[in-house]
Amino acid sequence: MAVVEIVLEQRDGRWIGRGEGLEAEAPDLFELDELLRRGIEASGRFPAGERVEVFQACDRRMIPPWMRPYHSHYFNRTFAFVVGEEAT
């Protein structure tokens, strides 16, 4: 299984994911996931049939400064897919 790490941020009501040569922007997280999946598949880095886990780490700048000492993250999320298989 391959792991790709993406940093998540939110700006002007849109979610942005950046990392490992990828960048995608969408109005919601589900659409962002799909754009990232397509970008990873299009990159050709992973062969068909390989499982890829995408770890999305929250950009700490989204957390209010007063809260940062108490929360090491706002939220992190993960999704996985198999290269070449349709999303369900």
N, CA, C and O atoms as a printed pandas DataFrame, in Angstrom:
     atom_number atom_name residue_name chain_id  residue_number  x_coord  y_coord  z_coord
0              1         N          MET        A               1    0.849   -1.181    0.000
1              2        CA          MET        A               1    0.000    0.000    0.000
2              3         C          MET        A               1    0.889    1.235    0.000
3              4         O          MET        A               1    1.873    1.303    0.736
4              5         N          ALA        A               2    0.539    2.198   -0.820
5              6        CA          ALA        A               2    1.255    3.466   -0.897
6              7         C          ALA        A               2    0.516    4.504   -0.057
7              8         O          ALA        A               2   -0.701    4.427    0.113
8              9         N          VAL        A               3    1.263    5.471    0.465
9             10        CA          VAL        A               3    0.668    6.548    1.249
10            11         C          VAL        A               3    1.065    7.880    0.624
11            12         O          VAL        A               3    2.235    8.120    0.323
12            13         N          VAL        A               4    0.081    8.730    0.437
13            14        CA          VAL        A               4    0.292   10.079   -0.077
14            15         C          VAL        A               4   -0.181   11.038    1.002
15            16         O          VAL        A               4   -1.277   10.875    1.540
16            17         N          GLU        A               5    0.640   12.042    1.326
17            18        CA          GLU        A               5    0.265   13.006    2.355
18            19         C          GLU        A               5   -0.068   14.349    1.713
19            20         O          GLU        A               5    0.702   14.895    0.923
20            21         N          ILE        A               6   -1.229   14.855    2.074
21            22        CA          ILE        A               6   -1.755   16.119    1.558
22            23         C          ILE        A               6   -2.022   17.038    2.745
23            24         O          ILE        A               6   -2.506   16.588    3.783
24            25         N          VAL        A               7   -1.711   18.316    2.597
25            26        CA          VAL        A               7   -2.026   19.302    3.630
26            27         C          VAL        A               7   -3.324   19.990    3.224
27            28         O          VAL        A               7   -3.466   20.482    2.105
28            29         N          LEU        A               8   -4.261   20.011    4.160
29            30        CA          LEU        A               8   -5.587   20.604    3.934
30            31         C          LEU        A               8   -5.655   22.007    4.508
31            32         O          LEU        A               8   -5.167   22.270    5.607
32            33         N          GLU        A               9   -6.252   22.882    3.764
33            34        CA          GLU        A               9   -6.554   24.206    4.302
34            35         C          GLU        A               9   -7.903   24.649    3.761
35            36         O          GLU        A               9   -8.413   24.083    2.794
36            37         N          GLN        A              10   -8.461   25.642    4.378
37            38        CA          GLN        A              10   -9.734   26.175    3.918
38            39         C          GLN        A              10   -9.579   27.680    3.748
39            40         O          GLN        A              10   -9.093   28.386    4.631
40            41         N          ARG        A              11  -10.013   28.142    2.576
41            42        CA          ARG        A              11   -9.923   29.570    2.292
42            43         C          ARG        A              11  -11.148   29.985    1.503
43            44         O          ARG        A              11  -11.503   29.354    0.507
44            45         N          ASP        A              12  -11.787   31.044    1.951
45            46        CA          ASP        A              12  -12.965   31.593    1.263
46            47         C          ASP        A              12  -14.038   30.531    1.020
47            48         O          ASP        A              12  -14.673   30.507   -0.035
48            49         N          GLY        A              13  -14.231   29.661    2.001
49            50        CA          GLY        A              13  -15.268   28.652    1.916
50            51         C          GLY        A              13  -14.946   27.477    1.009
51            52         O          GLY        A              13  -15.821   26.659    0.722
52            53         N          ARG        A              14  -13.701   27.381    0.553
53            54        CA          ARG        A              14  -13.292   26.274   -0.321
54            55         C          ARG        A              14  -12.168   25.500    0.347
55            56         O          ARG        A              14  -11.341   26.071    1.057
56            57         N          TRP        A              15  -12.147   24.190    0.110
57            58        CA          TRP        A              15  -11.108   23.320    0.641
58            59         C          TRP        A              15   -9.991   23.200   -0.393
59            60         O          TRP        A              15  -10.244   23.059   -1.589
60            61         N          ILE        A              16   -8.756   23.259    0.093
61            62        CA          ILE        A              16   -7.587   23.169   -0.771
62            63         C          ILE        A              16   -6.688   22.063   -0.228
63            64         O          ILE        A              16   -6.391   22.018    0.966
64            65         N          GLY        A              17   -6.269   21.190   -1.103
65            66        CA          GLY        A              17   -5.344   20.121   -0.739
66            67         C          GLY        A              17   -4.086   20.242   -1.570
67            68         O          GLY        A              17   -4.149   20.336   -2.796
68            69         N          ARG        A              18   -2.910   20.241   -0.887
69            70        CA          ARG        A              18   -1.628   20.371   -1.578
70            71         C          ARG        A              18   -0.640   19.372   -1.007
71            72         O          ARG        A              18   -0.624   19.098    0.193
72            73         N          GLY        A              19    0.180   18.837   -1.888
73            74        CA          GLY        A              19    1.261   17.981   -1.434
74            75         C          GLY        A              19    1.675   16.987   -2.490
75            76         O          GLY        A              19    0.873   16.569   -3.326
76            77         N          GLU        A              20    2.934   16.616   -2.440
77            78        CA          GLU        A              20    3.501   15.604   -3.328
78            79         C          GLU        A              20    3.219   15.896   -4.795
79            80         O          GLU        A              20    2.910   14.997   -5.577
80            81         N          GLY        A              21    3.333   17.180   -5.153
81            82        CA          GLY        A              21    3.137   17.566   -6.545
82            83         C          GLY        A              21    1.692   17.713   -6.978
83            84         O          GLY        A              21    1.415   17.932   -8.157
84            85         N          LEU        A              22    0.769   17.595   -6.035
85            86        CA          LEU        A              22   -0.655   17.714   -6.347
86            87         C          LEU        A              22   -1.229   18.974   -5.727
87            88         O          LEU        A              22   -0.763   19.437   -4.686
88            89         N          GLU        A              23   -2.229   19.513   -6.367
89            90        CA          GLU        A              23   -3.006   20.611   -5.791
90            91         C          GLU        A              23   -4.418   20.517   -6.342
91            92         O          GLU        A              23   -4.619   20.374   -7.548
92            93         N          ALA        A              24   -5.393   20.599   -5.445
93            94        CA          ALA        A              24   -6.794   20.552   -5.848
94            95         C          ALA        A              24   -7.587   21.479   -4.946
95            96         O          ALA        A              24   -7.216   21.714   -3.797
96            97         N          GLU        A              25   -8.671   21.996   -5.471
97            98        CA          GLU        A              25   -9.536   22.907   -4.727
98            99         C          GLU        A              25  -10.981   22.568   -5.049
99           100         O          GLU        A              25  -11.328   22.329   -6.206
100          101         N          ALA        A              26  -11.831   22.546   -4.011
101          102        CA          ALA        A              26  -13.235   22.187   -4.208
102          103         C          ALA        A              26  -14.095   22.816   -3.113
103          104         O          ALA        A              26  -13.582   23.186   -2.057
104          105         N          PRO        A              27  -15.392   22.937   -3.361
105          106        CA          PRO        A              27  -16.280   23.528   -2.360
106          107         C          PRO        A              27  -16.574   22.605   -1.174
107          108         O          PRO        A              27  -16.977   23.070   -0.108
108          109         N          ASP        A              28  -16.368   21.284   -1.362
109          110        CA          ASP        A              28  -16.601   20.369   -0.236
110          111         C          ASP        A              28  -15.538   19.273   -0.243
111          112         O          ASP        A              28  -14.844   19.063   -1.238
112          113         N          LEU        A              29  -15.430   18.587    0.881
113          114        CA          LEU        A              29  -14.377   17.587    1.043
114          115         C          LEU        A              29  -14.570   16.365    0.153
115          116         O          LEU        A              29  -13.587   15.770   -0.289
116          117         N          PHE        A              30  -15.804   15.983   -0.118
117          118        CA          PHE        A              30  -16.047   14.822   -0.971
118          119         C          PHE        A              30  -15.560   15.078   -2.393
119          120         O          PHE        A              30  -14.958   14.203   -3.016
120          121         N          GLU        A              31  -15.819   16.270   -2.898
121          122        CA          GLU        A              31  -15.341   16.615   -4.238
122          123         C          GLU        A              31  -13.818   16.728   -4.244
123          124         O          GLU        A              31  -13.166   16.316   -5.204
124          125         N          LEU        A              32  -13.257   17.283   -3.181
125          126        CA          LEU        A              32  -11.800   17.376   -3.080
126          127         C          LEU        A              32  -11.173   15.981   -3.121
127          128         O          LEU        A              32  -10.183   15.767   -3.820
128          129         N          ASP        A              33  -11.741   15.040   -2.380
129          130        CA          ASP        A              33  -11.242   13.663   -2.397
130          131         C          ASP        A              33  -11.208   13.111   -3.818
131          132         O          ASP        A              33  -10.223   12.498   -4.230
132          133         N          GLU        A              34  -12.279   13.331   -4.558
133          134        CA          GLU        A              34  -12.363   12.815   -5.922
134          135         C          GLU        A              34  -11.323   13.472   -6.828
135          136         O          GLU        A              34  -10.703   12.795   -7.647
136          137         N          LEU        A              35  -11.129   14.768   -6.691
137          138        CA          LEU        A              35  -10.114   15.461   -7.496
138          139         C          LEU        A              35   -8.711   14.960   -7.160
139          140         O          LEU        A              35   -7.881   14.794   -8.053
140          141         N          LEU        A              36   -8.448   14.723   -5.886
141          142        CA          LEU        A              36   -7.145   14.196   -5.492
142          143         C          LEU        A              36   -6.946   12.782   -6.033
143          144         O          LEU        A              36   -5.868   12.449   -6.526
144          145         N          ARG        A              37   -7.974   11.959   -5.941
145          146        CA          ARG        A              37   -7.886   10.597   -6.473
146          147         C          ARG        A              37   -7.545   10.625   -7.962
147          148         O          ARG        A              37   -6.656    9.908   -8.421
148          149         N          ARG        A              38   -8.256   11.456   -8.700
149          150        CA          ARG        A              38   -7.995   11.556  -10.143
150          151         C          ARG        A              38   -6.572   12.044  -10.415
151          152         O          ARG        A              38   -5.894   11.536  -11.308
152          153         N          GLY        A              39   -6.129   13.029   -9.639
153          154        CA          GLY        A              39   -4.771   13.557   -9.816
154          155         C          GLY        A              39   -3.705   12.523   -9.521
155          156         O          GLY        A              39   -2.697   12.449  -10.223
156          157         N          ILE        A              40   -3.921   11.722   -8.487
157          158        CA          ILE        A              40   -2.963   10.674   -8.140
158          159         C          ILE        A              40   -2.918    9.621   -9.238
159          160         O          ILE        A              40   -1.839    9.188   -9.643
160          161         N          GLU        A              41   -4.080    9.209   -9.719
161          162        CA          GLU        A              41   -4.110    8.217  -10.797
162          163         C          GLU        A              41   -3.453    8.768  -12.064
163          164         O          GLU        A              41   -2.707    8.053  -12.734
164          165         N          ALA        A              42   -3.721   10.026  -12.395
165          166        CA          ALA        A              42   -3.169   10.625  -13.610
166          167         C          ALA        A              42   -1.658   10.820  -13.518
167          168         O          ALA        A              42   -0.985   10.910  -14.545
168          169         N          SER        A              43   -1.120   10.887  -12.310
169          170        CA          SER        A              43    0.319   11.106  -12.147
170          171         C          SER        A              43    1.139    9.924  -12.640
171          172         O          SER        A              43    2.311   10.082  -12.985
172          173         N          GLY        A              44    0.534    8.737  -12.677
173          174        CA          GLY        A              44    1.252    7.555  -13.126
174          175         C          GLY        A              44    2.247    7.007  -12.118
175          176         O          GLY        A              44    3.031    6.116  -12.446
176          177         N          ARG        A              45    2.227    7.518  -10.910
177          178        CA          ARG        A              45    3.180    7.076   -9.875
178          179         C          ARG        A              45    2.905    5.672   -9.372
179          180         O          ARG        A              45    3.814    4.989   -8.900
180          181         N          PHE        A              46    1.648    5.235   -9.471
181          182        CA          PHE        A              46    1.261    3.954   -8.906
182          183         C          PHE        A              46    0.612    3.088   -9.972
183          184         O          PHE        A              46   -0.179    3.582  -10.776
184          185         N          PRO        A              47    0.937    1.805   -9.987
185          186        CA          PRO        A              47    0.377    0.919  -11.006
186          187         C          PRO        A              47   -1.087    0.580  -10.718
187          188         O          PRO        A              47   -1.554    0.676   -9.583
188          189         N          ALA        A              48   -1.790    0.185  -11.764
189          190        CA          ALA        A              48   -3.183   -0.259  -11.604
190          191         C          ALA        A              48   -3.224   -1.393  -10.591
191          192         O          ALA        A              48   -2.363   -2.273  -10.587
192          193         N          GLY        A              49   -4.231   -1.356   -9.740
193          194        CA          GLY        A              49   -4.409   -2.390   -8.735
194          195         C          GLY        A              49   -3.749   -2.081   -7.397
195          196         O          GLY        A              49   -3.998   -2.777   -6.413
196          197         N          GLU        A              50   -2.913   -1.049   -7.346
197          198        CA          GLU        A              50   -2.267   -0.714   -6.067
198          199         C          GLU        A              50   -3.216    0.109   -5.202
199          200         O          GLU        A              50   -3.890    1.019   -5.686
200          201         N          ARG        A              51   -3.254   -0.225   -3.928
201          202        CA          ARG        A              51   -4.070    0.530   -2.972
202          203         C          ARG        A              51   -3.273    1.755   -2.525
203          204         O          ARG        A              51   -2.105    1.652   -2.151
204          205         N          VAL        A              52   -3.924    2.907   -2.570
205          206        CA          VAL        A              52   -3.293    4.167   -2.164
206          207         C          VAL        A              52   -4.104    4.763   -1.026
207          208         O          VAL        A              52   -5.320    4.918   -1.137
208          209         N          GLU        A              53   -3.440    5.091    0.056
209          210        CA          GLU        A              53   -4.071    5.768    1.187
210          211         C          GLU        A              53   -3.659    7.230    1.140
211          212         O          GLU        A              53   -2.472    7.546    1.054
212          213         N          VAL        A              54   -4.628    8.106    1.196
213          214        CA          VAL        A              54   -4.368    9.542    1.154
214          215         C          VAL        A              54   -4.639   10.113    2.544
215          216         O          VAL        A              54   -5.781   10.153    3.003
216          217         N          PHE        A              55   -3.572   10.553    3.201
217          218        CA          PHE        A              55   -3.679   11.146    4.525
218          219         C          PHE        A              55   -3.746   12.655    4.347
219          220         O          PHE        A              55   -2.852   13.261    3.757
220          221         N          GLN        A              56   -4.805   13.252    4.856
221          222        CA          GLN        A              56   -4.977   14.697    4.750
222          223         C          GLN        A              56   -4.772   15.307    6.133
223          224         O          GLN        A              56   -5.569   15.099    7.047
224          225         N          ALA        A              57   -3.690   16.060    6.261
225          226        CA          ALA        A              57   -3.336   16.693    7.528
226          227         C          ALA        A              57   -3.804   18.140    7.517
227          228         O          ALA        A              57   -3.605   18.863    6.541
228          229         N          CYS        A              58   -4.413   18.542    8.589
229          230        CA          CYS        A              58   -4.912   19.909    8.723
230          231         C          CYS        A              58   -3.752   20.895    8.814
231          232         O          CYS        A              58   -2.804   20.684    9.571
232          233         N          ASP        A              59   -3.834   21.955    8.050
233          234        CA          ASP        A              59   -2.873   23.054    8.157
234          235         C          ASP        A              59   -3.141   23.774    9.473
235          236         O          ASP        A              59   -4.239   24.287    9.688
236          237         N          ARG        A              60   -2.155   23.814   10.343
237          238        CA          ARG        A              60   -2.340   24.384   11.685
238          239         C          ARG        A              60   -2.778   25.848   11.668
239          240         O          ARG        A              60   -3.332   26.336   12.653
240          241         N          ARG        A              61   -2.539   26.544   10.577
241          242        CA          ARG        A              61   -2.945   27.956   10.524
242          243         C          ARG        A              61   -4.457   28.124   10.552
243          244         O          ARG        A              61   -4.953   29.225   10.791
244          245         N          MET        A              62   -5.202   27.031   10.308
245          246        CA          MET        A              62   -6.669   27.102   10.371
246          247         C          MET        A              62   -7.159   27.132   11.810
247          248         O          MET        A              62   -8.301   27.510   12.069
248          249         N          ILE        A              63   -6.305   26.737   12.748
249          250        CA          ILE        A              63   -6.698   26.677   14.152
250          251         C          ILE        A              63   -6.457   28.045   14.772
251          252         O          ILE        A              63   -5.382   28.615   14.583
252          253         N          PRO        A              64   -7.420   28.588   15.503
253          254        CA          PRO        A              64   -7.194   29.874   16.159
254          255         C          PRO        A              64   -5.965   29.794   17.066
255          256         O          PRO        A              64   -5.772   28.784   17.744
256          257         N          PRO        A              65   -5.132   30.838   17.093
257          258        CA          PRO        A              65   -3.893   30.802   17.883
258          259         C          PRO        A              65   -4.088   30.417   19.346
259          260         O          PRO        A              65   -3.255   29.705   19.906
260          261         N          TRP        A              66   -5.162   30.867   19.970
261          262        CA          TRP        A              66   -5.364   30.555   21.385
262          263         C          TRP        A              66   -5.637   29.071   21.620
263          264         O          TRP        A              66   -5.454   28.567   22.729
264          265         N          MET        A              67   -6.079   28.369   20.562
265          266        CA          MET        A              67   -6.434   26.959   20.708
266          267         C          MET        A              67   -5.252   26.019   20.402
267          268         O          MET        A              67   -5.282   24.854   20.799
268          269         N          ARG        A              68   -4.234   26.498   19.718
269          270        CA          ARG        A              68   -3.135   25.643   19.267
270          271         C          ARG        A              68   -2.413   24.885   20.385
271          272         O          ARG        A              68   -2.022   23.739   20.164
272          273         N          PRO        A              69   -2.219   25.461   21.562
273          274        CA          PRO        A              69   -1.543   24.679   22.603
274          275         C          PRO        A              69   -2.344   23.475   23.081
275          276         O          PRO        A              69   -1.776   22.541   23.646
276          277         N          TYR        A              70   -3.640   23.486   22.865
277          278        CA          TYR        A              70   -4.514   22.432   23.383
278          279         C          TYR        A              70   -4.924   21.411   22.337
279          280         O          TYR        A              70   -5.376   20.317   22.678
280          281         N          HIS        A              71   -4.771   21.759   21.070
281          282        CA          HIS        A              71   -5.182   20.866   19.989
282          283         C          HIS        A              71   -4.067   20.805   18.956
283          284         O          HIS        A              71   -3.792   21.795   18.278
284          285         N          SER        A              72   -3.437   19.669   18.835
285          286        CA          SER        A              72   -2.339   19.546   17.878
286          287         C          SER        A              72   -2.856   19.499   16.438
287          288         O          SER        A              72   -2.075   19.592   15.491
288          289         N          HIS        A              73   -4.149   19.358   16.281
289          290        CA          HIS        A              73   -4.744   19.347   14.958
290          291         C          HIS        A              73   -6.196   19.803   15.072
291          292         O          HIS        A              73   -6.827   19.675   16.121
292          293         N          TYR        A              74   -6.696   20.328   13.986
293          294        CA          TYR        A              74   -8.112   20.659   13.927
294          295         C          TYR        A              74   -8.850   19.394   13.572
295          296         O          TYR        A              74   -9.766   18.967   14.274
296          297         N          PHE        A              75   -8.447   18.817   12.500
297          298        CA          PHE        A              75   -8.871   17.457   12.159
298          299         C          PHE        A              75   -7.945   16.949   11.067
299          300         O          PHE        A              75   -7.418   17.718   10.264
300          301         N          ASN        A              76   -7.765   15.673   11.057
301          302        CA          ASN        A              76   -7.053   14.998    9.987
302          303         C          ASN        A              76   -8.015   13.965    9.429
303          304         O          ASN        A              76   -8.908   13.498   10.136
304          305         N          ARG        A              77   -7.840   13.613    8.187
305          306        CA          ARG        A              77   -8.732   12.619    7.593
306          307         C          ARG        A              77   -7.957   11.761    6.610
307          308         O          ARG        A              77   -6.898   12.152    6.120
308          309         N          THR        A              78   -8.491   10.610    6.337
309          310        CA          THR        A              78   -7.850    9.665    5.441
310          311         C          THR        A              78   -8.903    9.043    4.519
311          312         O          THR        A              78  -10.025    8.763    4.940
312          313         N          PHE        A              79   -8.530    8.837    3.279
313          314        CA          PHE        A              79   -9.357    8.023    2.406
314          315         C          PHE        A              79   -8.421    7.142    1.582
315          316         O          PHE        A              79   -7.244    7.462    1.416
316          317         N          ALA        A              80   -8.938    6.059    1.081
317          318        CA          ALA        A              80   -8.122    5.126    0.311
318          319         C          ALA        A              80   -8.882    4.686   -0.932
319          320         O          ALA        A              80  -10.111    4.730   -0.981
320          321         N          PHE        A              81   -8.121    4.262   -1.932
321          322        CA          PHE        A              81   -8.719    3.766   -3.165
322          323         C          PHE        A              81   -7.722    2.833   -3.826
323          324         O          PHE        A              81   -6.544    2.800   -3.468
324          325         N          VAL        A              82   -8.210    2.082   -4.789
325          326        CA          VAL        A              82   -7.377    1.197   -5.579
326          327         C          VAL        A              82   -7.245    1.820   -6.967
327          328         O          VAL        A              82   -8.243    2.116   -7.623
328          329         N          VAL        A              83   -6.015    2.013   -7.401
329          330        CA          VAL        A              83   -5.759    2.643   -8.691
330          331         C          VAL        A              83   -6.422    1.829   -9.801
331          332         O          VAL        A              83   -6.235    0.617   -9.906
332          333         N          GLY        A              84   -7.201    2.532  -10.627
333          334        CA          GLY        A              84   -7.853    1.900  -11.759
334          335         C          GLY        A              84   -9.257    1.400  -11.468
335          336         O          GLY        A              84   -9.971    1.009  -12.392
336          337         N          GLU        A              85   -9.666    1.401  -10.220
337          338        CA          GLU        A              85  -11.037    0.979   -9.878
338          339         C          GLU        A              85  -11.915    2.204   -9.747
339          340         O          GLU        A              85  -11.469    3.253   -9.283
340          341         N          GLU        A              86  -13.157    2.068  -10.154
341          342        CA          GLU        A              86  -14.116    3.159  -10.045
342          343         C          GLU        A              86  -14.365    3.497   -8.590
343          344         O          GLU        A              86  -14.407    2.607   -7.741
344          345         N          ALA        A              87  -14.530    4.773   -8.298
345          346        CA          ALA        A              87  -14.898    5.208   -6.937
346          347         C          ALA        A              87  -16.326    4.775   -6.639
347          348         O          ALA        A              87  -17.190    4.776   -7.516
348          349         N          THR        A              88  -16.553    4.410   -5.397
349          350        CA          THR        A              88  -17.904    4.001   -5.016
350          351         C          THR        A              88  -18.553    5.028   -4.122
351          352         O          THR        A              88  -19.696    4.847   -3.703
